[in-house]
Structures are given as structure tokens and as C-alpha cells.
Amino acid sequence: MKLKTTKVLYLGGQVLREGQVFKTTDPHGKELKEKGYAVDDDGPSDPLVELGEHGWALDTERTAGLDTSAIVSPGQAAAQEVAAKQPRTTTARTKKSS
């Protein structure tokens, strides 16, 4: 979804001033439009930022050919961090007497 900012926004690691064009997913774009942060843009200008499924800016020139399968969203990273801090529980094994 191609949109134009109506307010200053921080998207994809960049600050976009009012009137700058960007692309995002349909659900994210709908949310931004409902909150009054953006409007549809049908103009010929190229987007300054293009956001992917997880809200990251996509730079196809820099990521071409890279394996991005290990990239996790910020929410997934937080969950992994919490899980890593949890104490591991083990079940005590008892030997069978013969």
C-alpha cells in the first residue's frame, strides 16, 4: 500500500517528514490512515521507505542474495529473550533396582 505521511513519522529506521511517500502492508497502512498519520498516494513518486511484513525497511539492493531466514521480529526476539532467562526444569531420573 503506497501512502503519504500527514505527520512526522518514524518508519523503517528513518524519520519521514509530512508529505513523504512510503510503502507498507495493507493492515499497517489501514491503521496509519485510521489514526490520521497517512493518506493514500496515487502519485508517480517513488517511496522513500518500503516496509516489509514485520515493519522493517526493505532495501533490495543491500539484501539481494542474503539469507534472511534467521531474521525474527522484535516481538519474537523479546519472547526468545524471556524464554532464555527462564530456569530450565529437569525431571529427576531414578535408577531401577534390579
KEKE-3310 file (N, C-alpha, C; in steps of 0.2 Angstrom, whole numbers, plus 5000, padded with zeros to 4 digits):
npx = (5004:5003:5007:5006:5014:5005:5009:5025:5034:5041:5048:5054:5067:5069:5066:5052:5046:5032:5021:5029:5032:5029:5029:5019:5012:4996:4987:4995:4995:4981:4979:4987:4981:4968:4972:4976:4989:4993:4989:4981:4992:4993:5001:5016:5028:5042:5043:5050:5053:5051:5041:5042:5034:5035:5037:5050:5061:5064:5077:5081:5093:5103:5100:5099:5102:5106:5104:5090:5082:5085:5081:5071:5056:5054:5045:5046:5060:5060:5052:5060:5071:5065:5062:5074:5079:5072:5072:5077:5068:5071:5068:5070:5079:5077:5086:5082:5079:5088)
npy = (4994:5011:5025:5043:5053:5062:5068:5069:5055:5040:5028:5012:5014:5027:5044:5052:5066:5077:5073:5065:5050:5033:5015:5001:4987:4981:4980:4988:5000:5003:5005:5016:5026:5027:5032:5044:5047:5045:5046:5039:5038:5041:5046:5048:5047:5039:5028:5033:5025:5007:4996:4980:4964:4963:4976:4981:4991:4988:4985:4982:4982:4980:4969:4959:4942:4938:4927:4928:4921:4919:4930:4938:4945:4960:4957:4943:4941:4947:4937:4926:4930:4931:4918:4912:4917:4910:4898:4882:4867:4851:4834:4823:4808:4791:4777:4761:4747:4732)
npz = (5000:4995:5003:5009:5021:5034:5045:5055:5055:5061:5053:5048:5052:5049:5049:5043:5035:5035:5021:5014:5004:5006:5007:5014:5022:5019:5031:5041:5034:5034:5048:5050:5042:5048:5061:5057:5052:5039:5022:5007:4992:4976:4967:4955:4962:4969:4983:4998:5009:5011:5019:5026:5030:5044:5048:5045:5036:5019:5009:4994:4986:4995:5002:4993:4988:5001:5015:5023:5032:5046:5052:5064:5071:5081:5092:5092:5096:5108:5115:5114:5122:5135:5137:5137:5149:5158:5171:5168:5169:5175:5175:5188:5187:5191:5196:5192:5203:5202)
capx = (5000:5008:5004:5010:5013:5002:5013:5031:5033:5047:5046:5059:5073:5070:5061:5049:5043:5025:5021:5034:5029:5032:5025:5019:5007:4989:4985:4998:4993:4975:4980:4990:4976:4963:4975:4977:4996:4995:4984:4983:4996:4992:5006:5021:5034:5044:5043:5057:5054:5046:5041:5040:5029:5037:5038:5056:5063:5067:5082:5083:5100:5108:5099:5099:5106:5107:5099:5086:5078:5086:5078:5065:5053:5056:5041:5049:5066:5058:5050:5066:5075:5062:5062:5081:5080:5068:5076:5075:5067:5073:5064:5075:5078:5079:5088:5078:5083:5087)
capy = (5000:5017:5031:5049:5055:5068:5070:5066:5048:5036:5021:5008:5017:5034:5049:5054:5072:5077:5073:5060:5044:5026:5009:4997:4982:4984:4981:4993:5006:5005:5008:5023:5030:5027:5037:5051:5048:5045:5046:5036:5041:5038:5050:5044:5047:5033:5028:5034:5019:5002:4992:4973:4961:4964:4983:4983:4994:4984:4988:4976:4982:4978:4962:4954:4936:4937:4923:4932:4916:4919:4936:4937:4951:4962:4953:4936:4942:4948:4931:4922:4933:4929:4911:4911:4918:4906:4892:4875:4862:4844:4828:4818:4801:4787:4770:4755:4742:4725)
capz = (5000:4995:5007:5010:5028:5036:5051:5055:5057:5062:5050:5045:5054:5046:5050:5037:5036:5032:5013:5011:5002:5008:5006:5019:5022:5020:5038:5044:5031:5036:5054:5050:5040:5054:5066:5054:5051:5032:5017:5001:4987:4969:4963:4952:4965:4972:4990:5002:5013:5009:5024:5025:5034:5051:5049:5043:5029:5014:5004:4990:4984:5000:5004:4987:4989:5008:5018:5029:5036:5053:5055:5068:5073:5088:5097:5093:5099:5116:5118:5115:5127:5141:5137:5138:5156:5162:5173:5165:5174:5173:5179:5191:5185:5197:5194:5194:5206:5199)
cpx = (5005:5004:5009:5008:5009:5005:5020:5031:5040:5046:5053:5066:5074:5064:5058:5045:5036:5025:5026:5030:5033:5027:5025:5014:5000:4986:4988:4996:4986:4975:4982:4985:4970:4965:4976:4984:4998:4988:4986:4987:4996:4997:5012:5027:5036:5044:5050:5058:5049:5047:5039:5035:5029:5038:5046:5057:5066:5071:5085:5090:5104:5106:5098:5104:5108:5102:5096:5082:5079:5083:5072:5062:5055:5052:5044:5056:5065:5056:5055:5070:5072:5063:5069:5083:5077:5072:5073:5074:5068:5069:5070:5074:5080:5081:5083:5082:5082:5086)
cpy = (5006:5022:5037:5051:5061:5071:5067:5059:5044:5029:5018:5011:5024:5038:5052:5061:5072:5077:5069:5053:5038:5021:5004:4992:4985:4985:4987:5000:5008:5008:5015:5028:5032:5032:5044:5052:5048:5045:5042:5041:5038:5041:5045:5044:5041:5033:5029:5028:5014:4997:4985:4971:4963:4972:4985:4986:4989:4987:4982:4976:4979:4971:4957:4948:4934:4932:4927:4927:4917:4926:4935:4944:4953:4958:4946:4936:4943:4941:4926:4924:4931:4922:4909:4912:4914:4900:4886:4870:4855:4839:4824:4811:4797:4780:4765:4750:4736:4720)
cpz = (5000:4998:5007:5018:5029:5042:5051:5058:5057:5059:5047:5046:5052:5048:5044:5039:5033:5024:5010:5009:5004:5007:5012:5018:5022:5027:5042:5041:5033:5043:5054:5047:5045:5059:5063:5052:5044:5028:5011:4996:4981:4964:4960:4956:4969:4979:4993:5006:5011:5015:5023:5030:5041:5052:5048:5036:5025:5009:5000:4987:4989:5003:4999:4988:4996:5010:5024:5033:5043:5056:5059:5070:5080:5093:5098:5097:5107:5119:5119:5121:5134:5142:5139:5146:5161:5165:5170:5170:5171:5178:5181:5189:5190:5194:5196:5197:5203:5204)
residu = (MET:LYS:LEU:LYS:THR:THR:LYS:VAL:LEU:TYR:LEU:GLY:GLY:GLN:VAL:LEU:ARG:GLU:GLY:GLN:VAL:PHE:LYS:THR:THR:ASP:PRO:HIS:GLY:LYS:GLU:LEU:LYS:GLU:LYS:GLY:TYR:ALA:VAL:ASP:ASP:ASP:GLY:PRO:SER:ASP:PRO:LEU:VAL:GLU:LEU:GLY:GLU:HIS:GLY:TRP:ALA:LEU:ASP:THR:GLU:ARG:THR:ALA:GLY:LEU:ASP:THR:SER:ALA:ILE:VAL:SER:PRO:GLY:GLN:ALA:ALA:ALA:GLN:GLU:VAL:ALA:ALA:LYS:GLN:PRO:ARG:THR:THR:THR:ALA:ARG:THR:LYS:LYS:SER:SER)
# end
